[in-house]
Amino acid sequence: MTREEAVQAENWQAPAEEGTLLFPPLAHLSELLNTNIRSAVARSGMNFHRPLHAEWGGLLSASFKHPAAKQFWQDRLEEDRELACRILPTVSGTVEKFRCFIQSALSQELSCPSARVRLERLLEQEWPERMLLEHPLVLQSRIADAHVVLIRLAAWRVVDLSLEHWDTLSQTGLEDVVLLENFLPALDPASGRWRAPLEEYLDHLALISGCPSSGNPDQHLAALWEKDIGEGQSPDCKRRLLEHWRRGQARPTADAIAALVKATLQAIFARESRIGDFQLNARLLKESFRFAESCGHLQRTLSRNAMPDQVVSEIFSVYGTEYRRARDALGRPMTHKP
């Protein structure tokens, strides 16, 4: 999150005018996903140049197929607006506004649990208004809340997509697996280093498309990619690009993801003599690729902006719980509970 966004995160008047407290600006979401959110909103028939609350309404409508998923998030968006525009403005004083927010049902349900607890403890002390707004824990809490909401949304979107293709999921025996959880960033306590989701996802693509365990995943994928597009260039160009993605030195565009996924799937279908829905498989791989890459980018961005590792870990930790809650809410509860 940029310094400008951090300033906005601690400013309670701006979200009240926009009608959101927990839902971040769509420009930030676009940057996180490295894609054009405006096009999704436009496809929903929404005018993008409307208050943030209305923009989110259009995006949520475009993001889910299951009516219950749409309704759940539209309801939470309306609760957010009610809190921002009607309840908080009637509360006197910054400290009391914070207390009202963290004690609200919406905050209890959607915000970052541990950040909320730390903020509650902070508010037990007496603070001058300006000092409170500038306190690092307040800023951490606001930033954590916004990103926890995005992780919760991601869990619901993955569940929504999986239910859309439930027969395929059942055939592969993945009904009781928290999909994509293994591609979340995780901190290795021994080394103090973060696991890179995109590295693991590229290794996964290489493995399922025929790369031997002793082979070089990037060389394998680069060769498939170059063979498919037929540009006459050396695969080394694509290999270097893949290495840049792994290191976070460059981000894959939608076109690049589509091209790599297409080449990978063609190799899989040819290798296994598979007959199936190529477009469906391509869509699922592109969605999961985007998930892994965006999560890795979010972790690097938060860490680069001095967010403590503990807080970053807490942001991603809500995914599994939210995934199970979404499955319950959408009528497909998981058999095995953690």
N, C-alpha and C positions, 0 to 999 in steps of 0.2 A: 504494500500500500504506500502511495506517495505521501509526502508531507502534507500536500493540499488535502488529500483524502483523510489523513489523520486529523487535521484541523476540523474537517467536517464531522468526523466521528465524535469529537468532543463537544460539538455545537448542537445544543438541543433545540434551538429555534429553527434551524434549517430543516431538519427532518419533520418538524411539526408543520411547516409550511408545505412540504412536499407530500406529507401524509404517510411517511414510513419511519420506523425506528430500527428495525432489524433487517430490512431488505436494502442491500447496498445499491449505489448508482449502477445503472446498466452499462455505463462506459467501463466501469471497473470489471464487471462480469465479462464484457467483450474482450478486454485485455487478458483476463485470466484464461479464457477459452481460446484466445487467438483466433477469433471469428467475429463475424458481423451480426451482433444480436439484433440490430435494426431490421435486418431482412426477415428474421423470424417474426418480429412484431408486425412488420408490414404485411406478411403473409396471413396474419390473423385478422387483418382488416383494421388494425389500430393505427391511429395517427401517433407517430413517435414523439412529436413535439407537444406532449401533454405532461402533467405532473407525474412524478415518479410512481406514485401509487397506480395510476392508470396504465403506465407503461408495463409495470409488473403484471397487472391484470391481463394485458394482452399476451405477455410472454408465457404466463402460466397456462393460459388457454391453449397456446400453441405447443406446449411442452408435454402434455399428457393426453393419452387416449382414454384411459379409464375414467368414467364420470366421477367416481368416488375420490380419485386422486385430485382431479381438478377442483372438486368441491372442497376438499380438505384444505388445499392451499389457498383457494380464494377466500375461505372463511378466515384463515389465519391472517391473510392480507387485510381483510376488513377489520379484524381485531386490532391489528397494528395501527391502522388509520384511526380507529376510535381512540386508542390510547394516546397517539401522537397529537391528534387534532382536537379532542374533546376533553379527555381526562387530565392529561398532564398540564394543559394551559390553566386549569383551575387550581392547581397545586402551587402554593407559594414557596419560593426558595429553591435553590438548586439542589441542596441536600435532600429535601423532601421529595423533589421530582425523581431523584435517583432511587430513593427508597420506594416510591410508588411504582417505578418501573420494575425494579428487581423483585418486588413482591407480587407483581401482576401475574395472572394465570398464563399469559402469553410468554413472559420471560421464563417462568418456571418450565414451560413446555419446550421452547425453542432455543433459548440462549445457551451459552457454554456453562455447564453446571459448576465446574470448579472456579471459573472466573467470577461467576455470580456469588459464590461463597466468599471469595477473597474480597469482593467489593462490599458485601454485607459487613464483613469484619472492619473494613476501612471506615465505613460509615458509622461505626460505633463510637468513633472518636469525633472530637469537635474540629471542624475545618473551616477556615475562611473560604468563601466561594471560589475565589480565583485560584487559591492553592489546590483546592479539590479538583477543579477542572484540569489543572496542569499536572496532577499526580500521575505517575507512570501506570499505576494499576488501573486507573480510570480509562486511560487510553487503551491499554492492553485488553480490558474488558470489552470495550466497544468494538475494537477490531476483531477480537475473538468471536464475539456474538455474530457479527456480520458473516464471518466465514464459516462458522458452525451452521448457520442457516443454509449456506450454499452446499455444505456437505450433506445436510439432511435432505435438501432438494435433490441432490445427485442420487442418494439412496432410493428415494421415491421414483425417480426417473428410471433407474435401472430396474426396479421391481416392475414398474409400469410396462417397460419394454419386454421384460421376461414373460409377463402374463399375456402380452399380445401374441407371443409365440410359445405358449405353454406346452403344446405337444412336442415341439422340438426340444424344449428343456427336459421334459419327462423322458424322452427317448435317450437322452444322454446321461440320465441319472443325476441331474444337478438340482433336483427340486429342493433339497435341504442344504444347499451350499449358498453362503452369502457371496453372491457373484461380485467379482472384481475387488473383493477385500484384500486379496493377496497383491494387488497393485497399488496399495496405499503407501505413502511414505512411512517409514518406521525407523526409529533411532536405535542403533546398536549400542547398548550400554557399555560394552567392553571397549569398543574403539571410539565411541562418541561420534560416529559418522552416520549420516542418514542413508538409508537404502533408497536407491534411485528407481522409481517405478518404471520410467521409460526404458531404462537399461534392461530391466527384467522383461518388459513387454516385447522389446526387440528380440531378446533371446528366445522368448516364447514363439514369436512369429517364425524365427529361423528354425526352431525345433520342429514345429508342426508342418513346415514346408520342406523337410527333408535334410536339414543340416545335421551332419553327424556330431556326436557329443564332443569329439576331438577337433571339430572344425571351427573356423572363425565365423561367428554369426553375421558380422557386418559384411564380410566378403561374400558370404552366401547370399544374403539379401540383396546386396549391390548387384551381384551377377544376375539374379532373377529380375530385378528392376530394370537393369540396362537391356537385358534381352527382350523384355516386354515392350519398352518404348522405342527401341531400335534407333537411338540417336547416333550410333556410331562412335560414341565416346568410350573411353576406358572405364570399366567398373570402379576404378579407383576414385573417380569423381563422386560417385554415389557413396562409396565407402567413407570418404572423408566427410561427406554431409551427414551420414549416420553417426559418425564419431562426434561431430559437432552437436548433434541432437543429444547424444548421451551425456555430454559434458555441460549441457545447458548453454552452449555458446551460440546456438541458433534454435529457432522454434519452427517446427514443421507447419507448412501451410496446408489448407484443406486440400488443395490440388496434389500436393506431395503425398499426403496421407492416402488419398484415393488411389494414386498411382502405385504406391508401395503395396497397399492392400490388394489391389487387382492382380499385381504380379505374384504376390504370395498365394492368393487363392487359386490362380491358374496352375501353379505348381502343385498345390494340394490336390486339386481335382484331377489333374493328369496322373499324379503319383498313385492316387487311391482309386482311379477309375470311377470317381464319384459322380453320381447323378443327383443333383439337388438344386436348390434355389440359389443361384450364384449371387443375385442381387441382395437377397436377405442376408446371406453370410457376409457379404461385403459391408452391408450396413452395420451389422453387429460388430465386426472387427473394427470399423472406423469409429464407432461409438466408444468401444473399449480402449482403443488407441488414444482417443481424445481425453478420456477419463484419466488414464495413466499419465499422459503428458501434462495435463492441466494440474493434477495433484502435485506432481513433481515441481512444476513451476511455482505453484503456490507456496510449497515448503521453502524453496530457495528464496523467494521474495520475502517471506516473513522472517526467515533467518537473517537475510541480508539487512533487514531493517531492525535488527536487534531484538526481535521477539524471542523470549526465552524458549529453549527447547521443550521444557515441560508444557508450556502453553500451546506450542505448535502440535505436540503429540496429543494434547487434549482435544484440539480442534478435529483431528482426524479420527479420534477414538469413538466419536458418536456414530460413525457410519454403520457399524454392525447392528447396534441397537435400533437405529432408525430403520434399517433395512427390514428387520424383523417386525417392527411396528407397522411398516407399510404393508408387509405381507398379511398381517392380521387384519388391517383395515380394509384391504382389497379382497378379502375372502379366501386367501390361500395361505393360511398359517403354516409355519414351518413345523415339521414333526419333532425335530430334535432341538431342544432349547439349550442354550449355553449354560 
